[in-house]
Amino acid sequence: MHELGHQWFGDLVTVKTWDDLWIKEGMATLLAEEGARLYLDESGEGTLNGDSFAAVVDSLIVDPDRDPDDKYTSGPYDRAAWLLTQIRSLIGEDPFWGTLRDVLNDHRFGAVGTDEFLGAFARHLGPDATARARRALRASALPHLDLGRSPSGGVLVTLRDPDGALVAPLDLLWIADDGATRSQVLELDQGVDVAPQQEGELLIFDPLDRHISWFYLVDDASLDPEGHAARFSSFRLPTSPSQVANLLEAGGVHQTAALNVGLPETLAPGAFAAFLGGLDAEDAKGMAVAAACVRAADPALDPALRAAWSSALAPLLAGPPFAHWTEFTPWLEYGACGEVVDALALYADEWSALAAGPSAGDLSDAHLLFLYNFELPLETVVSAWGNVARQSSSLRARSLAMTRIRLDIDRARPEHVPALRAFFGEIVTSTEVFELLYQALDGLSRTKAPTATENAEALAALRQLLRAPSTTPLDGLAVCVARALIQGDAAAWSEFVGGLDGVELSAEAVAMLADPSSC
């Protein structure tokens, strides 16, 4: 979507100088997030995608001191998109998109510069906001929130913006149980008491979502349970059923922010499906499921409540959406779900399809990434994931399968080890892909048998690898793995080394063959 955005900003209208590149890159970055709106906020409201952009100190939007090749920092991309989003929030949707269409029409098949581009918005922004926008182009430091304890028991928040990166205000919205709202604006260099005025009042940070994430603005983003940042964040999590309903009306980005803090304590298993269905962002849905599984898997949880969570989660985990959640939240771990539902039975069709091979169903990488979370009997691991590692058309999927199998080595019983060792040896002899070979070599080392004789097939696979010119970067590692599999058998080592006579090896491998102690 970013590259498609360049059909207009960059191709239909290009930029006059290297220092104007933020116009095309910032717009393409903004348009990419706008194109993903269906997944970021299904309601179509409640977000301007500011939370999607990153910002880094010293990455300026316009940096004349950098050479052209060095100007392509995150500044002309995410930070420029953030600036444009602030402008968008100040002038409104119709003037923003209408101005952009005017720019494209006025400069069609030509070029535009920074002065002309910002000047096009000036009549909507007014002189003060236009001046702030020009200053933000050269801002290096990020805005910063100083946090302290307030007299009310809340958090005293002081906004600092030393370089003038802010064009639009940074504000807060409080929602009471009955839906009534009140606003607070964080004024520069003035402490603001951020605290609920009534029990259960829900905090929405940056309600228009025109600014970068909270985590870029505070030092204590680790959310130390005793820290002021954690206190502030706790105000963003609903504490009553009515506040859960209010959160579901707040838009996808604010739901995601709340779920970053945790799952609402008042959310009962029977209400979870409706809660999940009410979320407007795909990443929020994935986070909710992962958090619910963690809660349900808590060993201290009442058994009856755990059973209720299991009953609520099983039908949700059984349906197709689980792969979709993983596509948007690849960093989340769903392993706790395997303690709540029977993953072997729930995904029996998937395991069978994987074991049968791609012709029986080559699942998407996102689908596989979700299945990766679950521990299975070792026989299923080798049959299902082993086949993915051998045959998948996706290198990412094959590498994922190798990682899953290697993770399970530590829990393998002695009777499983020969099959694992044979699998890793098969990979060594059947591929020249570095990522797969590296994992297979590690697997051979970790599944070695007590004697060189028992490791004979694995040693033969290593000799074959060392004879392949395309695998030279791994020669040294292969020699060291062979040395481990020899298990101190001098005669077997001499035989192994002799079998490599005349083979062109890397200098590292030659040195290690001569002196294996260097391994």
C-alpha positions, -999 to +999 in steps of 0.1 A: +000+000+000+029+023+007+043+018-028+008+022-044+006+056-026+037+066-046+017+064-078+003+098-067+029+112-043+063+106-060+051+096-095+022+118-106+038+146-085+074+142-076+095+165-053+118+194-061+148+186-039+162+159-016+149+179+014+114+176+001+113+138+000+093+138+032+063+149+011+062+117-009+074+093+018+053+108+046+022+106+024+029+071+013+033+061+049+001+078+059-018+062+029-006+027+038-021+030+073-053+046+059-055+016+035-054-007+065-082+011+083-105-019+080-081-039+101-070-011+125-105+001+132-135-017+117-158+010+129-142+034+105-140+060+132-120+066+163-085+067+148-063+088+126-036+061+128-011+083+147-005+054+171+008+034+141+037+057+134+072+055+151+094+084+160+131+085+168+152+112+183+176+128+158+156+116+128+144+149+114+117+152+088+139+177+069+176+175+076+197+196+052+230+186+069+226+150+057+238+138+023+211+125+000+216+088+007+216+095+044+184+114+044+163+082+043+159+079+081+125+073+097+121+111+098+107+115+063+086+084+067+069+079+101+077+112+116+064+130+085+033+109+085+028+120+122+031+157+112+006+152+084-018+134+107-016+163+132-025+187+103-053+164+093-067+165+128-066+203+130-083+211+096-107+182+093-112+154+068-127+173+038-102+202+038-073+177+043-081+154+014-094+182-007-061+201-003-041+170-012-062+166-044-055+202-052-018+197-048-020+167-072-040+186-097-019+218-095+015+200-098+004+170-120+034+156-140+056+181-122+072+187-088+063+203-055+085+217-027+081+220+010+070+257+009+043+251-017+031+219+000+027+234+035+015+266+019-015+247+004-027+239+039-020+274+053-054+288+046-070+261+067-043+260+094-039+297+100-006+314+107+002+300+141-004+264+133+014+268+100+044+282+118+043+252+142+042+228+113+073+245+097+091+242+130+082+206+134+100+198+102+134+205+119+125+191+153+150+165+166+139+158+202+105+141+208+079+155+231+082+141+266+059+135+295+073+140+330+054+119+355+050+124+392+026+118+420-003+143+422-020+155+454-051+137+444-033+103+443-033+103+405-004+113+382+010+147+378+018+150+340+040+177+326+044+180+289+078+190+275+084+198+238+119+213+235+121+213+197+085+220+188+075+186+174+039+191+184+015+210+160-017+197+175-025+196+212-020+165+232-053+158+251-071+133+273-107+122+274-124+108+305-156+087+301-179+082+331-200+051+337-230+068+322-211+078+291-206+115+301-172+128+291-148+155+302-115+166+285-081+176+297-054+193+276-017+188+285-004+223+283+034+228+277+055+229+309+024+229+332+017+201+355-017+185+350-034+164+376-045+133+357-069+113+380-104+100+378-130+123+394-154+095+401-150+058+406-144+038+374-139+068+352-122+055+320-092+074+304-087+077+267-053+090+258-051+111+227-088+105+217-083+115+181-053+093+177-033+120+160-001+115+180+025+087+183+021+061+209+024+069+246+055+046+248+075+071+228+066+099+252+076+085+286+108+071+300+091+046+323+074+027+294+082-006+311+051-001+332+068-010+365+039-019+388+050+007+413+057+034+387+038+064+377+035+051+341+017+020+354-006+042+375-015+063+345-020+032+323-043+016+349-068+044+343-071+032+307-084-003+317-122-007+323-132-016+358-169-022+353-192-038+327-205-004+317-169+008+311-162-023+290-191-012+269-177+024+267-144+010+256-160-009+228-174+024+215-140+041+217-123+028+185-098+001+177-066+020+187-080+028+222-091-008+227-056-020+217-041+004+242-063-008+270-055-045+262-018-036+264-025-030+301-045-062+305-078-079+302-106-061+321-109-079+355-147-077+354-149-096+321-166-129+327-161-160+305-197-159+293-193-123+281-160-129+263-173-138+229-194-107+227-165-086+239-143-101+212-169-095+186-172-058+197-135-051+192-127-030+162-090-038+156-075-071+146-045-067+169-069-060+198-087-092+191-055-112+191-044-096+223-077-103+240-076-140+231-040-143+243-048-125+275-079-146+281-058-178+277-032-166+302-060-158+327-076-192+321-043-211+325-035-195+358-029-224+382-044-204+411-077-199+393-108-216+407-113-249+387-149-241+379-139-207+365-111-223+345-137-247+331-159-218+322-131-201+304-122-233+285-158-236+273-158-200+262-125-201+244-127-235+227-153-224+200-134-192+194-101-209+190-116-235+167-127-211+140-108-196+111-101-162+127-072-175+148-048-173+118-060-138+111-051-127+146-016-141+141-013-122+109-018-089+127-001-098+160+028-121+150+047-111+182+019-125+205+022-159+221-008-182+224+010-211+241-012-206+272-042-215+250-028-250+248-033-253+285-069-244+282-080-264+251-069-297+236-048-284+207-041-319+194-079-326+190-090-291+182-066-288+152-065-325+142-073-316+106-044-292+104-019-317+118-031-343+094-029-319+064+007-310+074+017-346+078+002-354+044+022-327+026+014-295+007-009-312-017-032-319+012-033-283+023-004-258+024-014-236+052-006-199+052+024-186+072+001-168+096-019-200+102+013-219+108+026-193+132-005-197+153-001-235+153+035-231+162+024-220+197+013-255+208+033-284+224+023-317+208+033-353+213+067-358+197+054-382+171+030-355+158+058-329+159+080-350+137+053-361+113+035-327+109+062-301+114+089-324+099+069-324+066+066-286+066+104-284+070+109-308+041+082-296+016+067-262+023+069-237-006+076-210+020+111-206+034+096-188+064+074-218+071+102-243+068+124-223+092+095-220+116+090-258+115+127-264+121+126-240+151+095-258+165+112-292+163+144-279+179+124-265+208+110-299+214+143-317+217+146-308+254+114-327+262+121-357+240+123-391+256+152-414+247+131-434+223+123-403+203+159-391+198+169-415+169+140-403+148+149-366+156+186-373+147+175-389+114+153-360+106+181-334+111+205-356+090+179-357+062+176-319+062+214-316+061+216-338+029+185-323+012+190-285+012+216-259+007+196-231+024+217-215+052+188-209+076+177-245+075+212-260+076+222-240+106+192-252+126+197-288+114+234-288+125+223-275+159+198-303+160+223-330+151+246-317+179+218-318+204+206-353+195+239-371+192+242-407+203+267-419+229+290-435+203+304-427+169+290-459+155+254-449+164+261-415+149+274-430+116+245-418+094+247-383+108+284-382+102+278-393+066+254-365+062+280-340+075+306-354+050+281-348+022+275-312+034+312-305+035+316-316-001+290-291-014+307-259-025+276-238-019+275-245+019+311-234+025+301-207+051+289-235+074+320-257+069+335-247+103+303-254+122+299-288+104+334-299+114+327-290+150+294-309+150+312-339+135+338-337+163+310-338+188+293-368+172+327-387+171+324-388+209+362-390+213+367-420+190+401-414+175+397-440+148+364-427+138+378-391+136+406-402+114+382-420+091+360-388+090+390-366+082+403-390+056+369-390+038+374-353+031+407-357+012+407-335-019+376-316-008+380-278-010+370-264+024+370-230+040+402-220+059+382-221+091+372-257+085+407-268+075+421-253+108+395-271+128+401-304+112+438-300+120+431-288+156+396-298+167+402-282+201+395-248+185+359-258+183 
